Every structure is written in C-alpha cells, then in structure tokens.
Amino acid sequence: MTRSIVGRFNVPYQTQTADTIIADVIPPRSGLYTVLNTLAYTNSTTAHTLTVMRSQGSTTTTAAAAASQAVINVASLSLAKDMAGNSLSEDLAANDFLVIAHSDGTYGVYKISSISTLAITLTSNLTQAVASGAAVYGMYELGRTTGIRHLTYTLPASATTYLPNNPSGNGTDELGLASSKNMSEPLVVHSGNATNAGKLLYAQATYQRYA
C-alpha cells in the first residue's frame, strides 16, 4: 500500500484548568483518510490519559439549529459499525461524544446529556449554527473497545511526552499514531485533564489517499 499526503492540519496549543477536558477535533476532508501523526503533551504532577477517538458511524441533522441552543435533531441514533462495516445495532446514549459540522465549515466536539426519540440534548450549547442535513459523527463513549476501537496513551506525570517517541519534537511520522477507519471522517484528541492540568502543546495531522 502506498500513501499520498494531500493536506495537513495543525491543532494549536491548548490548556484548561484541572478537571476541565481538552477535546480538539481534527476535521474530515472528503475522500481522504484523517491521520494523526504527532503530538506533544506536558503533564503537571498527575499522569493523564490521552484518547484518540475515531468515528463509529455518521448521520445527519433533520432540522437547523441555532448557535447557543443545545438540542439537535438527527435522522438516526444507531450509528455504530464494526470493522467490516456491519451495524452493531447500538444507539447513541448519554455521555457519548459527537462531532457536528457547523454551518461555517468548522466542526465541534460535543457530549450528549440526554436523548428523546431523535432529539439529542447536548451538555453545552452549540458554538456555531448547524444547518439541516449537516453531518453528525458518532464517536460514542470515551473508553470504546468494541466496533472501531479508540486508542489510548498514558502520559506520565511531571514530563513532556512526544508521540511517537521523538524527544526533539521535530518531524512527522507519516504512518501516524491513529487513522480514521474510513475516508471523510474526523478524529478527536481527548484528555480528561484530571486533578492537575496538562498542556496539549501541539498535534499535527495529515490527510492521506491510500492506493
């Protein structure tokens, strides 16, 4: 298999207060695989778990939603698939994560508070408006080990960790730490940021075509 790099995406520096999650979307590009290549993360005096979340399946919104509201309506809740693309008949549920396409072309990561029929209430308001027919990717639960499993890394306390293990922090591993299972899907870089705050120094991604 050969890979062609078609584009790049950089996640900028971010930190939050302790116990406030860090969650950044690496957005999809049509017809390309999304690949997280490198990242650097500095912990304070508590080890953190960093998770790279992969889409389990997708649906679309059935109505527009304004910025500052917390409810979206979707066409389906049963999004999860296995590695072969077969449905797992598993509905989205409270505390699952979504990536939602905004009307301005950006993407946001959100957590589900509750679901009533096909109306999903989020734990926070939308940061931008969402159009009817917008893409919604089901990332499901943080500790996902079934279907298209997420990847987790334990980052040691009181240290800066480079992934892959590259102390200089330079260069890009084109094979990557994690790839979307299918083309045109996002990734989410998530840190629970527990107890003592950490710092996501950077994350670098590429968009690739496989042949």
C-alpha positions in Angstrom: 0.0 0.0 0.0 1.3 3.5 -0.9 0.1 6.7 0.7 -0.1 10.2 -0.8 -0.3 13.1 1.5 -2.8 15.6 0.2 -3.0 18.1 3.1 -2.1 18.9 6.7 -3.9 20.2 9.8 -2.4 21.6 13.0 -4.1 21.6 16.4 -2.8 24.6 18.3 -1.7 24.8 21.9 -4.4 24.3 24.5 -4.7 24.0 28.2 -7.6 24.1 30.6 -8.0 24.2 34.4 -7.8 20.9 36.2 -10.8 18.6 35.6 -11.8 20.5 32.5 -11.4 18.3 29.5 -9.3 19.1 26.5 -11.0 17.9 23.3 -10.0 19.0 19.9 -11.4 17.9 16.5 -9.2 17.1 13.6 -11.9 17.7 10.9 -12.6 15.4 8.0 -11.8 16.0 4.3 -13.9 14.5 1.6 -12.4 11.4 0.0 -9.4 11.3 2.3 -8.3 9.5 5.5 -7.6 11.6 8.5 -4.3 10.6 10.2 -2.9 11.9 13.5 0.9 11.9 13.0 2.5 13.5 16.1 1.6 15.3 19.3 3.3 16.7 22.4 1.7 17.0 25.8 3.1 18.3 29.1 1.7 16.9 32.4 1.9 18.6 35.7 2.2 16.2 38.7 -0.6 13.8 37.7 -0.5 11.2 34.9 -3.1 11.8 32.2 -4.8 9.5 29.8 -5.0 10.8 26.2 -7.5 9.2 23.9 -7.7 9.4 20.1 -11.4 8.9 19.3 -12.5 7.5 16.0 -15.9 7.8 14.3 -18.1 4.8 14.8 -20.6 5.9 12.1 -22.5 9.0 11.0 -25.9 10.5 10.4 -27.3 13.9 9.5 -29.4 16.6 11.2 -33.1 16.8 10.2 -33.5 20.5 11.2 -31.4 23.6 11.5 -30.2 24.5 15.0 -29.1 28.0 16.1 -25.9 28.8 17.9 -26.5 29.0 21.7 -29.0 26.2 21.7 -28.3 22.7 23.0 -30.7 20.4 21.0 -30.1 18.9 17.6 -32.5 16.5 15.7 -30.9 13.6 13.8 -32.0 11.1 11.2 -30.7 8.0 13.2 -29.3 7.0 16.6 -28.0 3.6 15.6 -24.6 4.6 14.1 -22.1 2.1 15.4 -20.4 -0.3 13.0 -17.8 -3.0 13.3 -14.5 -3.0 11.4 -16.2 -4.7 8.5 -18.8 -2.0 8.2 -21.7 -4.1 9.7 -24.2 -2.3 12.0 -23.8 -3.1 15.7 -27.4 -2.0 16.3 -26.1 0.2 19.1 -27.9 3.5 19.7 -26.2 6.7 20.9 -26.6 7.3 24.6 -26.0 9.9 27.4 -22.3 10.7 27.8 -21.4 9.6 24.3 -19.4 12.1 22.2 -20.4 13.6 18.8 -18.6 15.7 16.2 -21.0 18.1 14.5 -20.5 20.1 11.3 -21.2 23.7 11.7 -22.7 26.0 9.0 -19.5 28.0 8.8 -17.4 25.0 7.8 -15.9 24.3 11.2 -16.6 21.2 13.4 -17.2 20.9 17.1 -17.0 18.1 19.6 -19.9 17.8 22.0 -21.1 15.4 24.7 -24.7 14.0 24.9 -26.7 14.9 28.0 -29.9 13.1 27.1 -31.9 11.7 24.2 -35.7 11.8 23.5 -36.7 9.9 20.4 -34.4 11.5 17.7 -33.8 14.8 19.6 -30.4 14.9 21.3 -29.7 17.4 24.1 -26.0 18.3 24.5 -24.2 19.1 27.7 -23.3 22.5 26.2 -24.7 24.9 23.7 -23.7 24.8 20.1 -20.8 27.2 19.5 -22.0 27.8 15.9 -25.2 27.4 13.9 -25.9 24.0 12.4 -27.8 23.5 9.1 -30.4 20.9 8.3 -28.6 18.0 6.7 -25.3 18.7 8.5 -23.0 15.7 9.2 -23.0 14.3 12.7 -20.4 11.7 13.6 -20.9 9.3 16.5 -17.7 8.9 18.4 -19.6 7.1 21.2 -18.1 6.5 24.7 -14.6 7.6 25.7 -13.4 4.1 26.6 -14.6 2.5 23.4 -13.1 -1.0 22.9 -15.8 -2.5 20.6 -16.5 -1.6 17.0 -13.8 0.8 15.8 -11.9 1.0 19.0 -10.3 4.2 20.3 -6.6 4.4 21.0 -5.4 5.4 24.5 -2.0 6.6 25.7 -0.9 7.0 29.4 1.1 10.2 29.7 3.5 10.2 32.7 3.4 12.9 35.4 5.8 15.8 35.5 7.0 15.2 31.9 6.6 16.3 28.3 5.6 13.3 26.2 6.2 13.2 22.4 4.3 10.7 20.4 5.8 8.9 18.5 8.8 8.9 20.9 10.7 11.8 19.4 12.5 13.9 22.0 13.2 16.7 19.6 9.5 17.1 18.8 10.6 17.6 15.1 9.4 15.9 12.0 6.3 13.9 11.2 5.7 10.2 11.3 3.7 9.8 8.1 2.3 6.4 9.2 0.7 8.1 12.1 -0.5 7.4 15.6 -4.1 6.8 14.5 -6.1 6.9 11.3 -9.8 7.3 10.7 -11.3 3.9 9.8 -12.9 5.3 6.6 -12.4 8.2 4.4 -14.1 11.5 5.2 -14.2 11.0 8.9 -12.8 13.1 11.8 -10.6 12.3 14.8 -10.9 13.7 18.3 -7.9 14.2 20.6 -9.2 14.0 24.2 -7.6 14.5 27.6 -9.5 14.2 30.8 -7.0 16.7 32.3 -7.7 15.3 35.7 -6.5 16.7 39.1 -3.5 18.7 37.8 -3.9 20.5 34.5 -1.9 19.4 31.4 -1.0 21.2 28.2 -1.5 20.0 24.7 1.5 21.7 23.1 0.6 20.7 19.5 -0.9 17.9 17.4 -0.1 17.5 13.7 -2.3 15.6 11.3 -2.3 14.8 7.6 -4.9 13.9 5.0 -3.9 10.9 3.0 -5.0 8.9 0.0 -4.2 5.2 0.0 -3.5 3.1 -3.1 
